[in-house]
């Protein structure tokens, strides 16, 4: 299986769990995992966690 085929399979499984099976929390936990958005904006301190 190529990387492209593997990616398509993974995305399909994610969408199935998220939308068809209506289990979004499980889909996020399984396919996305823990993540933090760290965006460094020059006008703020270097360690500020912000979305925008």
N, C-alpha and C positions, 0 to 999 in steps of 0.2 A: 504494500500500500504506500503510495506516495504521500508526501507531506500535505499536499493539496487535498487528497482524498481523506486523509486522517482529520484534517481541519474541518472539512465538510461534515464528516460523521460526528465530530464533537459539537459543532454548531447545531446540527440537527437534533442531537440528543438534548442539548441545552434548551432549545426552543420547545421541544416536546415536553420536557419536564416543567418548564416555566409557564407555558401557555396552555397546551393541550391537557396536561395533568393538573394544572393549576396549583403547582407547588413551588412558588417563586423563591421562598426562603431556602428550600433544599437545593434548587438550581443554582442560586448564588453561592451557597456554601460549597457545593460540589465543583462548579466550573469556574467561579470567580475567586472565591476565597477571601481572606482578609486583605484589605488594601486601604491605603491612606493616600489622600491627594496632598502632595506637598508642592505648593507653587510659591516660588520665591519672587516677590515683587520688590523692586528696588526701593520703593517708598516705605516699605515695612521692614521689620527686623527679619533676619535671615531664617529664623526658626518658626515663622508664623505659618500655621496650617490654615489655608484659606481655599475656598473654591473659586472665588473671583477676586 
